[in-house]
């Protein structure tokens, strides 16, 4: 019943649940924009049907994502009032821009896109979905600008016990942001493309709407491969950046207690004992950690014990080593999931290029169905590593997590809200799963039938005629 731990658990639960929907929205918006572009350029009705079918899933996800996202900002005031008071002047600016600019942009053009079919010109309607896609990406940028300040504070001065922004340009040019942003956004593109590819694979296994889902799969798997490679490349660059700015996080992600030899080997797996601060049963690859850290096969990497001594001198007494096992294994789970997606993307593109998707073994289509879970596993484990690896800091070097909680909120209140929010989120998850399955089972033809009924309605024809005038 520790209020700090309960507050952290609640923030973890709500953040992970919300982040299920965010990358789907970003990824599906891009996919739909590309599909509608293909329709406008090629004039093939099937691409229009694709945009409408996958757009329906996007809208369901977007609605649920908005509900789960509202709670995120409220939590800062509910459970983390000391944090909000300290950093609100800096942290609040990018979140306000995200809400007032990016989110309103998304919402406005989503409405135009939904109701603009057959009412707006093809090019104007296409512009609407591209603006939705840009809006979702801008939302990610501003949210990550706030998160990057927590990882590497810049553009501020401490006055009267509060961090106050004095350089907005420094905030949005933060090096942490410019490696974290592409890594996260390409991860979102990867999530959307694997969702489309996995659902298409399931439909192909059932031999339903083969032409439609074959085209959907071919488009999705190309985006999946490009995105998976981009995620790996930007992730590598981000890790190298963190070696200089958050070396303790990187040492924990490698289970590195002592400063390594030169060159440094990379630990594939190990049994970590955080009490004795040692590892056993290690499997290592020579030279690899040096290359991952510095892009050369030489150079030592500082260990946690050495960094702990440095941090005690710099920040005062305390334990600055994060939960090592969580950081170590979440990083490896993320890398493993990413590697699996690259392999699936490579083989899927090979089949698509040779037009042999229908002749592919059922094992591959089944693997793609299960592959839907891979981006979510990678996204979640990546965020766990990012946030847990920063501990004990809420804002690195400025505020410890234990100092950020609300002093007037009891452990019992946090526990009650945690249970309540978890129950509400469970209901939302069930509703969303039900709606997704219902739309997927009906398939794209259900949309066509609805359009036929819509077109046969004389009142609607009159309304459209009046609208066109």
C-alpha positions as a Markdown table, in Angstrom:
| # | Residue | x | y | z |
|---|---|---|---|---|
| 1 | Unk | 0.0 | 0.0 | 0.0 |
| 2 | Unk | 2.8 | 2.4 | -0.9 |
| 3 | Unk | 1.4 | 5.5 | -2.5 |
| 4 | Unk | 4.5 | 6.0 | -4.8 |
| 5 | Unk | 4.4 | 2.4 | -6.1 |
| 6 | Unk | 0.6 | 2.4 | -6.5 |
| 7 | Unk | 0.8 | 5.7 | -8.4 |
| 8 | Unk | 3.5 | 4.3 | -10.6 |
| 9 | Unk | 1.5 | 1.1 | -11.3 |
| 10 | Unk | -1.6 | 3.2 | -12.2 |
| 11 | Unk | 0.4 | 5.3 | -14.6 |
| 12 | Unk | 2.0 | 2.2 | -16.1 |
| 13 | Unk | -1.3 | 0.5 | -16.6 |
| 14 | Unk | -3.1 | 3.5 | -18.2 |
| 15 | Unk | -0.1 | 4.5 | -20.3 |
| 16 | Unk | 0.4 | 1.0 | -21.7 |
| 17 | Unk | -3.3 | 0.6 | -22.4 |
| 18 | Unk | -3.5 | 4.0 | -24.1 |
| 19 | Unk | -0.4 | 3.2 | -26.2 |
| 20 | Unk | -2.1 | 0.2 | -27.7 |
| 21 | Unk | -4.3 | 2.6 | -29.6 |
| 22 | Unk | -2.0 | 5.4 | -30.5 |
| 23 | Unk | 0.3 | 3.5 | -32.9 |
| 24 | Unk | -2.7 | 1.9 | -34.5 |
| 25 | Unk | -4.2 | 5.3 | -35.3 |
| 26 | Unk | -0.9 | 6.6 | -36.6 |
| 27 | Unk | -0.2 | 3.5 | -38.7 |
| 28 | Unk | -3.7 | 3.0 | -40.1 |
| 29 | Unk | -4.1 | 6.7 | -41.0 |
| 30 | Unk | -1.0 | 6.4 | -43.2 |
| 31 | Unk | -2.2 | 3.1 | -44.7 |
| 32 | Unk | -5.6 | 4.5 | -45.6 |
| 33 | Unk | -4.0 | 7.7 | -47.1 |
| 34 | Unk | -1.9 | 5.5 | -49.4 |
| 35 | Unk | -4.8 | 3.4 | -50.4 |
| 36 | Unk | -6.9 | 6.4 | -51.3 |
| 37 | Unk | -4.0 | 7.9 | -53.2 |
| 38 | Unk | -3.9 | 4.7 | -55.2 |
| 39 | Unk | -7.6 | 5.0 | -55.9 |
| 40 | Unk | -7.2 | 8.6 | -57.1 |
| 41 | Unk | -4.2 | 7.9 | -59.2 |
| 42 | Unk | -5.2 | 4.6 | -60.7 |
| 43 | Unk | -9.0 | 5.0 | -60.6 |
| 44 | Unk | -9.5 | 1.5 | -59.4 |
| 45 | Unk | -12.6 | 1.1 | -57.2 |
| 46 | Unk | -11.0 | -1.7 | -55.1 |
| 47 | Unk | -8.6 | 0.8 | -53.6 |
| 48 | Unk | -11.6 | 3.0 | -52.6 |
| 49 | Unk | -13.2 | -0.1 | -50.9 |
| 50 | Unk | -9.9 | -0.7 | -49.2 |
| 51 | Unk | -9.7 | 2.8 | -47.8 |
| 52 | Unk | -13.3 | 2.6 | -46.6 |
| 53 | Unk | -12.9 | -0.9 | -45.0 |
| 54 | Unk | -9.7 | -0.2 | -43.1 |
| 55 | Unk | -11.0 | 3.3 | -42.4 |
| 56 | Unk | -13.8 | 1.8 | -40.4 |
| 57 | Unk | -11.3 | 0.0 | -38.1 |
| 58 | Unk | -9.4 | 3.3 | -37.8 |
| 59 | Unk | -12.4 | 5.2 | -36.6 |
| 60 | Unk | -13.3 | 2.6 | -34.0 |
| 61 | Unk | -9.7 | 2.6 | -32.7 |
| 62 | Unk | -9.5 | 6.4 | -32.8 |
| 63 | Unk | -12.7 | 6.8 | -30.7 |
| 64 | Unk | -11.4 | 4.4 | -28.0 |
| 65 | Unk | -8.0 | 6.0 | -28.1 |
| 66 | Unk | -9.4 | 9.4 | -27.4 |
| 67 | Unk | -11.2 | 8.1 | -24.3 |
| 68 | Unk | -8.1 | 6.4 | -22.9 |
| 69 | Unk | -6.0 | 9.4 | -23.7 |
| 70 | Unk | -8.1 | 11.9 | -21.7 |
| 71 | Unk | -7.1 | 10.1 | -18.5 |
| 72 | Unk | -3.4 | 10.5 | -19.2 |
| 73 | Unk | -3.4 | 14.2 | -18.7 |
| 74 | Unk | -5.7 | 14.1 | -15.7 |
| 75 | Unk | -3.3 | 11.7 | -14.0 |
| 76 | Unk | -0.7 | 14.4 | -13.7 |
| 77 | Unk | -3.0 | 16.5 | -11.5 |
| 78 | Unk | -4.5 | 13.5 | -9.6 |
| 79 | Unk | -1.5 | 11.5 | -8.6 |
| 80 | Unk | 1.5 | 13.7 | -9.6 |
| 81 | Unk | 0.6 | 17.2 | -8.4 |
| 82 | Unk | 4.2 | 17.9 | -7.1 |
| 83 | Unk | 5.6 | 16.9 | -10.5 |
| 84 | Unk | 3.0 | 19.0 | -12.3 |
| 85 | Unk | 3.8 | 22.0 | -10.1 |
| 86 | Unk | 7.5 | 21.6 | -10.7 |
| 87 | Unk | 7.6 | 21.0 | -14.4 |
| 88 | Unk | 4.2 | 22.2 | -15.6 |
| 89 | Unk | 5.5 | 25.4 | -17.2 |
| 90 | Unk | 7.7 | 23.4 | -19.5 |
| 91 | Unk | 5.7 | 20.1 | -19.8 |
| 92 | Unk | 2.4 | 21.8 | -20.3 |
| 93 | Unk | 3.4 | 23.8 | -23.5 |
| 94 | Unk | 3.9 | 20.9 | -25.9 |
| 95 | Unk | 0.8 | 19.1 | -24.5 |
| 96 | Unk | -1.3 | 22.2 | -25.0 |
| 97 | Unk | 0.0 | 22.5 | -28.6 |
| 98 | Unk | -0.8 | 18.9 | -29.2 |
| 99 | Unk | -4.4 | 19.3 | -28.0 |
| 100 | Unk | -5.1 | 22.7 | -29.6 |
| 101 | Unk | -3.3 | 22.1 | -32.9 |
| 102 | Unk | -2.7 | 18.5 | -33.8 |
| 103 | Unk | -5.7 | 16.9 | -32.2 |
| 104 | Unk | -8.1 | 19.5 | -33.5 |
| 105 | Unk | -6.6 | 19.1 | -36.9 |
| 106 | Unk | -7.1 | 15.3 | -36.7 |
| 107 | Unk | -10.7 | 15.7 | -35.5 |
| 108 | Unk | -11.7 | 18.3 | -38.1 |
| 109 | Unk | -10.4 | 16.4 | -41.1 |
| 110 | Unk | -11.6 | 13.0 | -39.8 |
| 111 | Unk | -15.1 | 14.5 | -39.9 |
| 112 | Unk | -14.7 | 15.9 | -43.4 |
| 113 | Unk | -13.3 | 12.5 | -44.5 |
| 114 | Unk | -16.2 | 10.5 | -43.0 |
| 115 | Unk | -18.9 | 12.6 | -44.5 |
| 116 | Unk | -17.1 | 13.8 | -47.6 |
| 117 | Unk | -17.3 | 10.7 | -49.7 |
| 118 | Unk | -19.1 | 11.6 | -53.0 |
| 119 | Unk | -19.6 | 15.1 | -51.7 |
| 120 | Unk | -16.1 | 16.5 | -51.9 |
| 121 | Unk | -13.9 | 16.1 | -55.0 |
| 122 | Unk | -11.6 | 13.2 | -55.1 |
| 123 | Unk | -8.5 | 15.3 | -54.5 |
| 124 | Unk | -10.0 | 17.4 | -51.7 |
| 125 | Unk | -11.2 | 14.2 | -50.0 |
| 126 | Unk | -7.8 | 12.7 | -50.4 |
| 127 | Unk | -6.2 | 15.8 | -48.9 |
| 128 | Unk | -8.4 | 15.3 | -45.8 |
| 129 | Unk | -7.1 | 11.9 | -45.0 |
| 130 | Unk | -3.5 | 13.0 | -45.6 |
| 131 | Unk | -4.1 | 15.9 | -43.2 |
| 132 | Unk | -5.5 | 13.4 | -40.7 |
| 133 | Unk | -2.3 | 11.3 | -41.1 |
| 134 | Unk | -0.1 | 14.4 | -40.6 |
| 135 | Unk | -2.1 | 15.4 | -37.6 |
| 136 | Unk | -1.6 | 12.0 | -35.9 |
| 137 | Unk | 2.1 | 12.3 | -36.5 |
| 138 | Unk | 2.2 | 15.8 | -35.2 |
| 139 | Unk | 0.4 | 14.6 | -32.0 |
| 140 | Unk | 3.2 | 12.1 | -31.5 |
| 141 | Unk | 5.8 | 14.8 | -32.0 |
| 142 | Unk | 4.5 | 17.1 | -29.3 |
| 143 | Unk | 3.9 | 14.4 | -26.8 |
| 144 | Unk | 7.4 | 13.0 | -27.4 |
| 145 | Unk | 8.7 | 16.6 | -27.0 |
| 146 | Unk | 7.3 | 16.5 | -23.5 |
| 147 | Unk | 8.6 | 13.0 | -22.8 |
| 148 | Unk | 12.1 | 14.0 | -24.1 |
| 149 | Unk | 12.3 | 16.8 | -21.6 |
| 150 | Unk | 11.8 | 14.1 | -18.9 |
| 151 | Unk | 14.7 | 12.1 | -20.4 |
| 152 | Unk | 17.0 | 15.1 | -21.1 |
| 153 | Unk | 15.9 | 18.4 | -19.7 |
| 154 | Unk | 16.8 | 21.4 | -21.9 |
| 155 | Unk | 15.6 | 25.0 | -22.4 |
| 156 | Unk | 14.7 | 25.8 | -18.8 |
| 157 | Unk | 15.7 | 27.6 | -15.6 |
| 158 | Unk | 14.7 | 26.7 | -12.1 |
| 159 | Unk | 13.0 | 29.7 | -10.3 |
| 160 | Unk | 11.3 | 29.6 | -7.0 |
| 161 | Unk | 11.4 | 25.8 | -6.9 |
| 162 | Unk | 9.9 | 25.4 | -10.4 |
| 163 | Unk | 11.3 | 24.6 | -13.8 |
| 164 | Unk | 10.4 | 27.5 | -16.1 |
| 165 | Unk | 10.8 | 27.4 | -19.9 |
| 166 | Unk | 13.3 | 30.0 | -21.2 |
| 167 | Unk | 14.0 | 28.5 | -24.6 |
| 168 | Unk | 11.2 | 26.9 | -26.6 |
| 169 | Unk | 13.5 | 26.3 | -29.6 |
| 170 | Unk | 15.8 | 24.2 | -27.3 |
| 171 | Unk | 12.8 | 22.1 | -26.3 |
| 172 | Unk | 11.8 | 21.2 | -29.8 |
| 173 | Unk | 15.4 | 20.7 | -31.0 |
| 174 | Unk | 16.3 | 18.4 | -28.1 |
| 175 | Unk | 18.5 | 15.6 | -29.4 |
| 176 | Unk | 16.6 | 13.1 | -27.4 |
| 177 | Unk | 13.4 | 14.1 | -29.3 |
| 178 | Unk | 14.9 | 13.8 | -32.8 |
| 179 | Unk | 16.0 | 10.2 | -32.2 |
| 180 | Unk | 13.0 | 9.1 | -30.1 |
| 181 | Unk | 10.4 | 10.6 | -32.6 |
| 182 | Unk | 11.3 | 8.7 | -35.8 |
| 183 | Unk | 11.9 | 5.5 | -33.8 |
| 184 | Unk | 8.4 | 5.8 | -32.2 |
| 185 | Unk | 6.6 | 6.9 | -35.4 |
| 186 | Unk | 8.1 | 4.2 | -37.6 |
| 187 | Unk | 7.1 | 1.8 | -34.8 |
| 188 | Unk | 3.5 | 3.1 | -35.2 |
| 189 | Unk | 3.6 | 2.6 | -39.0 |
| 190 | Unk | 4.9 | -0.9 | -38.3 |
| 191 | Unk | 1.9 | -1.5 | -36.0 |
| 192 | Unk | -0.7 | -0.4 | -38.5 |
| 193 | Unk | 0.9 | -2.3 | -41.4 |
| 194 | Unk | 1.2 | -5.5 | -39.4 |
| 195 | Unk | -2.4 | -5.2 | -38.3 |
| 196 | Unk | -3.5 | -4.9 | -41.9 |
| 197 | Unk | -1.2 | -7.7 | -43.1 |
| 198 | Unk | -2.3 | -10.0 | -40.2 |
| 199 | Unk | -6.0 | -9.5 | -40.8 |
| 200 | Unk | -5.5 | -9.9 | -44.5 |
| 201 | Unk | -3.6 | -13.1 | -43.9 |
| 202 | Unk | -6.5 | -14.4 | -41.8 |
| 203 | Unk | -9.0 | -13.7 | -44.6 |
| 204 | Unk | -6.7 | -15.3 | -47.2 |
| 205 | Unk | -6.6 | -18.4 | -45.0 |
| 206 | Unk | -10.4 | -18.5 | -45.1 |
| 207 | Unk | -10.4 | -17.8 | -48.9 |
| 208 | Unk | -12.7 | -14.8 | -48.4 |
| 209 | Unk | -12.5 | -11.7 | -50.7 |
| 210 | Unk | -9.1 | -13.0 | -51.9 |
| 211 | Unk | -8.4 | -10.2 | -54.4 |
| 212 | Unk | -9.2 | -7.5 | -51.9 |
| 213 | Unk | -7.1 | -8.8 | -49.1 |
| 214 | Unk | -4.3 | -9.9 | -51.3 |
| 215 | Unk | -3.9 | -6.3 | -52.4 |
| 216 | Unk | -4.2 | -5.1 | -48.8 |
| 217 | Unk | -1.5 | -7.6 | -47.8 |
| 218 | Unk | 0.9 | -6.6 | -50.6 |
| 219 | Unk | 0.7 | -3.0 | -49.7 |
| 220 | Unk | 0.9 | -3.5 | -46.0 |
| 221 | Unk | 3.9 | -5.9 | -46.1 |
| 222 | Unk | 6.0 | -3.4 | -48.1 |
| 223 | Unk | 5.3 | -0.7 | -45.5 |
| 224 | Unk | 6.0 | -3.2 | -42.8 |
| 225 | Unk | 9.4 | -4.1 | -44.1 |
| 226 | Unk | 10.4 | -0.4 | -44.7 |
| 227 | Unk | 9.2 | 0.5 | -41.2 |
| 228 | Unk | 10.8 | -2.4 | -39.4 |
| 229 | Unk | 14.2 | -1.6 | -40.9 |
| 230 | Unk | 13.7 | 2.1 | -40.1 |
| 231 | Unk | 12.8 | 1.3 | -36.5 |
| 232 | Unk | 16.0 | -0.8 | -36.1 |
| 233 | Unk | 18.2 | 1.9 | -37.6 |
| 234 | Unk | 16.7 | 4.8 | -35.6 |
| 235 | Unk | 16.7 | 2.6 | -32.5 |
| 236 | Unk | 20.4 | 1.9 | -32.9 |
| 237 | Unk | 21.1 | 5.7 | -33.3 |
| 238 | Unk | 18.9 | 6.4 | -30.2 |
| 239 | Unk | 20.9 | 3.9 | -28.2 |
| 240 | Unk | 24.2 | 5.5 | -29.1 |
| 241 | Unk | 22.8 | 8.9 | -28.1 |
| 242 | Unk | 21.7 | 7.5 | -24.7 |
| 243 | Unk | 25.2 | 6.2 | -24.1 |
| 244 | Unk | 26.3 | 9.8 | -23.8 |
| 245 | Unk | 23.2 | 11.3 | -22.1 |
| 246 | Unk | 21.8 | 8.4 | -20.0 |
| 247 | Unk | 24.7 | 6.0 | -19.5 |
| 248 | Unk | 23.0 | 4.4 | -16.5 |
| 249 | Unk | 20.0 | 3.4 | -18.5 |
| 250 | Unk | 22.2 | 1.8 | -21.2 |
| 251 | Unk | 24.4 | 0.0 | -18.6 |
| 252 | Unk | 21.2 | -1.4 | -17.0 |
| 253 | Unk | 19.8 | -2.5 | -20.4 |
| 254 | Unk | 23.1 | -4.5 | -20.8 |
| 255 | Unk | 23.3 | -5.8 | -17.3 |
| 256 | Unk | 26.7 | -4.2 | -17.1 |
| 257 | Unk | 27.8 | -3.8 | -13.4 |
| 258 | Unk | 31.5 | -3.0 | -14.0 |
| 259 | Unk | 33.0 | -0.9 | -16.7 |
| 260 | Unk | 33.6 | -3.2 | -19.6 |
| 261 | Unk | 36.8 | -4.2 | -21.2 |
| 262 | Unk | 38.0 | -2.6 | -24.5 |
| 263 | Unk | 36.5 | -3.9 | -26.8 |
| 264 | Unk | 33.2 | -4.6 | -25.0 |
| 265 | Unk | 31.2 | -7.8 | -25.6 |
| 266 | Unk | 27.4 | -7.7 | -25.9 |
| 267 | Unk | 25.5 | -9.9 | -23.4 |
| 268 | Unk | 22.8 | -11.9 | -25.2 |
| 269 | Unk | 21.4 | -13.4 | -22.0 |
| 270 | Unk | 22.3 | -13.6 | -18.3 |
| 271 | Unk | 21.0 | -14.5 | -14.9 |
| 272 | Unk | 21.0 | -11.1 | -13.1 |
| 273 | Unk | 21.3 | -10.9 | -9.3 |
| 274 | Unk | 20.5 | -7.2 | -8.4 |
| 275 | Unk | 21.2 | -7.9 | -4.6 |
| 276 | Unk | 24.7 | -9.2 | -5.2 |
| 277 | Unk | 25.1 | -6.9 | -8.2 |
| 278 | Unk | 26.5 | -9.6 | -10.4 |
| 279 | Unk | 25.5 | -11.8 | -13.4 |
| 280 | Unk | 25.9 | -15.5 | -13.9 |
| 281 | Unk | 25.3 | -17.9 | -16.9 |
| 282 | Unk | 26.2 | -15.1 | -19.3 |
| 283 | Unk | 26.3 | -15.6 | -23.1 |
| 284 | Unk | 28.3 | -12.9 | -24.8 |
| 285 | Unk | 29.2 | -11.8 | -28.3 |
| 286 | Unk | 32.7 | -10.3 | -28.5 |
| 287 | Unk | 33.2 | -6.7 | -29.7 |
| 288 | Unk | 29.4 | -6.2 | -30.4 |
| 289 | Unk | 28.6 | -3.8 | -27.5 |
| 290 | Unk | 31.5 | -1.5 | -28.6 |
| 291 | Unk | 30.1 | -1.5 | -32.1 |
| 292 | Unk | 26.5 | -0.9 | -30.9 |
| 293 | Unk | 27.7 | 2.0 | -28.6 |
| 294 | Unk | 30.2 | 3.7 | -30.9 |
| 295 | Unk | 29.9 | 2.2 | -34.4 |
| 296 | Unk | 33.4 | 0.8 | -34.1 |
| 297 | Unk | 34.9 | -2.4 | -32.7 |
| 298 | Unk | 36.7 | -0.7 | -29.8 |
| 299 | Unk | 35.8 | 1.3 | -26.8 |
| 300 | Unk | 34.8 | 0.4 | -23.2 |
| 301 | Unk | 31.3 | 1.1 | -21.8 |
| 302 | Unk | 30.8 | 2.4 | -18.2 |
| 303 | Unk | 29.2 | 0.1 | -15.7 |
| 304 | Unk | 26.5 | 0.7 | -13.2 |
| 305 | Unk | 28.8 | 0.6 | -10.1 |
| 306 | Unk | 31.1 | 3.3 | -11.6 |
| 307 | Unk | 28.1 | 5.5 | -12.6 |
| 308 | Unk | 26.5 | 5.1 | -9.2 |
| 309 | Unk | 29.7 | 6.6 | -7.6 |
| 310 | Unk | 29.6 | 9.4 | -10.1 |
| 311 | Unk | 25.9 | 10.2 | -9.5 |
| 312 | Unk | 26.4 | 10.2 | -5.7 |
| 313 | Unk | 29.0 | 12.8 | -6.1 |
| 314 | Unk | 26.9 | 14.8 | -8.5 |
| 315 | Unk | 23.4 | 14.4 | -7.1 |
| 316 | Unk | 24.0 | 13.4 | -3.5 |
| 317 | Unk | 23.4 | 10.1 | -1.6 |
| 318 | Unk | 20.9 | 7.7 | -3.0 |
| 319 | Unk | 20.4 | 4.6 | -5.2 |
| 320 | Unk | 20.6 | 5.6 | -8.9 |
| 321 | Unk | 20.6 | 2.1 | -10.3 |
| 322 | Unk | 17.2 | 1.4 | -12.0 |
| 323 | Unk | 15.5 | -2.0 | -11.8 |
| 324 | Unk | 18.1 | -3.9 | -13.8 |
| 325 | Unk | 16.3 | -7.1 | -14.6 |
| 326 | Unk | 13.2 | -5.3 | -16.0 |
| 327 | Unk | 15.4 | -2.9 | -18.1 |
| 328 | Unk | 17.6 | -5.7 | -19.3 |
| 329 | Unk | 14.8 | -8.1 | -20.4 |
| 330 | Unk | 12.4 | -5.5 | -21.8 |
| 331 | Unk | 15.2 | -4.3 | -24.1 |
| 332 | Unk | 15.8 | -7.9 | -25.3 |
| 333 | Unk | 12.1 | -8.6 | -25.8 |
| 334 | Unk | 11.9 | -5.4 | -27.9 |
| 335 | Unk | 14.9 | -6.4 | -30.0 |
| 336 | Unk | 13.6 | -10.0 | -30.5 |
| 337 | Unk | 10.1 | -8.8 | -31.6 |
| 338 | Unk | 11.7 | -6.3 | -34.0 |
| 339 | Unk | 13.9 | -9.0 | -35.5 |
| 340 | Unk | 10.9 | -11.3 | -36.0 |
| 341 | Unk | 9.1 | -8.5 | -37.8 |
| 342 | Unk | 12.0 | -7.8 | -40.1 |
| 343 | Unk | 12.2 | -11.5 | -41.1 |
| 344 | Unk | 8.4 | -11.7 | -41.7 |
| 345 | Unk | 8.6 | -8.5 | -43.7 |
| 346 | Unk | 11.4 | -9.8 | -45.9 |
| 347 | Unk | 9.7 | -13.1 | -46.6 |
| 348 | Unk | 6.3 | -11.5 | -47.2 |
| 349 | Unk | 7.8 | -9.0 | -49.7 |
| 350 | Unk | 9.6 | -11.9 | -51.5 |
| 351 | Unk | 6.3 | -13.7 | -51.9 |
| 352 | Unk | 4.5 | -10.5 | -53.0 |
| 353 | Unk | 7.2 | -9.6 | -55.6 |
| 354 | Unk | 6.9 | -13.1 | -57.1 |
| 355 | Unk | 3.1 | -13.0 | -56.9 |
| 356 | Unk | 3.2 | -16.3 | -54.9 |
| 357 | Unk | 1.3 | -15.2 | -51.8 |
| 358 | Unk | -1.6 | -17.5 | -52.5 |
| 359 | Unk | 0.8 | -20.4 | -53.0 |
| 360 | Unk | 2.6 | -19.6 | -49.7 |
| 361 | Unk | 2.4 | -22.3 | -47.0 |
| 362 | Unk | -0.3 | -21.9 | -44.4 |
| 363 | Unk | 2.4 | -21.6 | -41.8 |
| 364 | Unk | 3.4 | -18.2 | -43.1 |
| 365 | Unk | -0.2 | -16.8 | -43.2 |
| 366 | Unk | -0.7 | -18.2 | -39.7 |
| 367 | Unk | 2.6 | -16.6 | -38.6 |
| 368 | Unk | 1.4 | -13.2 | -40.0 |
| 369 | Unk | -1.9 | -13.5 | -38.0 |
| 370 | Unk | 0.2 | -14.1 | -34.8 |
| 371 | Unk | 2.5 | -11.4 | -36.1 |
| 372 | Unk | -0.2 | -8.8 | -35.3 |
| 373 | Unk | 0.9 | -9.0 | -31.6 |
| 374 | Unk | 4.6 | -8.4 | -32.4 |
| 375 | Unk | 4.5 | -4.6 | -32.7 |
| 376 | Unk | 2.5 | -4.3 | -29.5 |
| 377 | Unk | 5.0 | -6.4 | -27.7 |
| 378 | Unk | 7.9 | -4.3 | -29.1 |
| 379 | Unk | 6.1 | -1.0 | -28.4 |
| 380 | Unk | 5.2 | -2.0 | -24.8 |
| 381 | Unk | 8.6 | -3.4 | -23.9 |
| 382 | Unk | 10.4 | -0.5 | -25.5 |
| 383 | Unk | 8.4 | 2.0 | -23.4 |
| 384 | Unk | 9.0 | 0.0 | -20.3 |
| 385 | Unk | 12.7 | 0.0 | -20.9 |
| 386 | Unk | 12.6 | 3.8 | -21.6 |
| 387 | Unk | 10.7 | 4.7 | -18.5 |
| 388 | Unk | 12.0 | 2.1 | -16.0 |
| 389 | Unk | 15.5 | 2.7 | -17.2 |
| 390 | Unk | 15.2 | 6.4 | -16.2 |
| 391 | Unk | 14.4 | 5.6 | -12.5 |
| 392 | Unk | 14.8 | 6.9 | -9.9 |
| 393 | Unk | 14.1 | 10.1 | -11.9 |
| 394 | Unk | 10.8 | 11.6 | -12.9 |
| 395 | Unk | 12.8 | 14.3 | -14.7 |
| 396 | Unk | 16.4 | 13.2 | -15.1 |
| 397 | Unk | 18.7 | 14.9 | -12.8 |
| 398 | Unk | 16.0 | 17.3 | -11.5 |
| 399 | Unk | 13.2 | 15.5 | -9.7 |
| 400 | Unk | 13.0 | 12.0 | -8.3 |
| 401 | Unk | 9.9 | 10.0 | -8.9 |
| 402 | Unk | 9.1 | 9.7 | -5.2 |
| 403 | Unk | 9.1 | 13.5 | -4.9 |
| 404 | Unk | 6.6 | 13.9 | -7.7 |
| 405 | Unk | 3.5 | 12.3 | -6.1 |
| 406 | Unk | 0.5 | 14.2 | -4.8 |
| 407 | Unk | 1.0 | 14.7 | -1.0 |
| 408 | Unk | -2.7 | 14.8 | -0.2 |
| 409 | Unk | -3.7 | 11.5 | -2.1 |
| 410 | Unk | -3.8 | 8.4 | 0.1 |
| 411 | Unk | -2.7 | 4.9 | -1.0 |
| 412 | Unk | -6.3 | 3.7 | -0.6 |
| 413 | Unk | -7.5 | 6.4 | -3.0 |
| 414 | Unk | -4.9 | 5.5 | -5.6 |
| 415 | Unk | -5.7 | 1.8 | -5.2 |
| 416 | Unk | -9.5 | 2.4 | -5.7 |
| 417 | Unk | -8.9 | 4.5 | -8.8 |
| 418 | Unk | -6.4 | 1.9 | -10.2 |
| 419 | Unk | -9.0 | -0.8 | -9.8 |
| 420 | Unk | -11.8 | 1.4 | -11.3 |
| 421 | Unk | -9.7 | 2.5 | -14.3 |
| 422 | Unk | -8.6 | -1.1 | -14.9 |
| 423 | Unk | -12.2 | -2.3 | -14.9 |
| 424 | Unk | -13.3 | 0.6 | -17.2 |
| 425 | Unk | -10.4 | -0.2 | -19.6 |
| 426 | Unk | -11.2 | -3.9 | -19.6 |
| 427 | Unk | -14.8 | -3.0 | -20.7 |
| 428 | Unk | -13.4 | -0.7 | -23.4 |
| 429 | Unk | -11.1 | -3.4 | -24.7 |
| 430 | Unk | -13.9 | -5.9 | -24.9 |
| 431 | Unk | -16.1 | -3.5 | -26.8 |
| 432 | Unk | -13.4 | -2.6 | -29.2 |
| 433 | Unk | -12.5 | -6.2 | -29.8 |
| 434 | Unk | -16.1 | -7.0 | -30.5 |
| 435 | Unk | -16.5 | -4.2 | -33.0 |
| 436 | Unk | -13.2 | -5.0 | -34.7 |
| 437 | Unk | -14.2 | -8.7 | -35.1 |
| 438 | Unk | -17.7 | -7.7 | -36.3 |
| 439 | Unk | -16.3 | -5.4 | -39.0 |
| 440 | Unk | -13.6 | -7.9 | -40.1 |
| 441 | Unk | -16.1 | -10.8 | -40.3 |
| 442 | Unk | -18.5 | -8.8 | -42.4 |
| 443 | Unk | -15.7 | -7.9 | -44.8 |
| 444 | Unk | -15.6 | -5.1 | -47.4 |
| 445 | Unk | -18.7 | -6.2 | -49.1 |
| 446 | Unk | -20.8 | -5.1 | -46.2 |
| 447 | Unk | -19.8 | -1.5 | -47.0 |
| 448 | Unk | -20.8 | -1.9 | -50.6 |
| 449 | Unk | -24.3 | -3.2 | -49.7 |
| 450 | Unk | -24.7 | -0.2 | -47.4 |
| 451 | Unk | -23.8 | 2.1 | -50.2 |
| 452 | Unk | -26.3 | 0.5 | -52.5 |
| 453 | Unk | -29.1 | 1.0 | -49.9 |
| 454 | Unk | -27.9 | 4.5 | -49.4 |
| 455 | Unk | -28.0 | 5.3 | -53.1 |
| 456 | Unk | -31.6 | 3.9 | -53.4 |
| 457 | Unk | -32.9 | 6.2 | -50.7 |
| 458 | Unk | -34.8 | 9.0 | -52.6 |
| 459 | Unk | -34.7 | 11.3 | -49.7 |
| 460 | Unk | -30.9 | 11.0 | -49.5 |
| 461 | Unk | -30.7 | 11.6 | -53.3 |
| 462 | Unk | -32.6 | 14.8 | -52.8 |
| 463 | Unk | -30.4 | 15.8 | -50.0 |
| 464 | Unk | -27.3 | 15.1 | -52.0 |
| 465 | Unk | -28.7 | 17.1 | -54.9 |
| 466 | Unk | -29.4 | 20.0 | -52.6 |
| 467 | Unk | -26.0 | 19.7 | -51.1 |
| 468 | Unk | -24.3 | 19.8 | -54.5 |
| 469 | Unk | -26.3 | 22.9 | -55.5 |
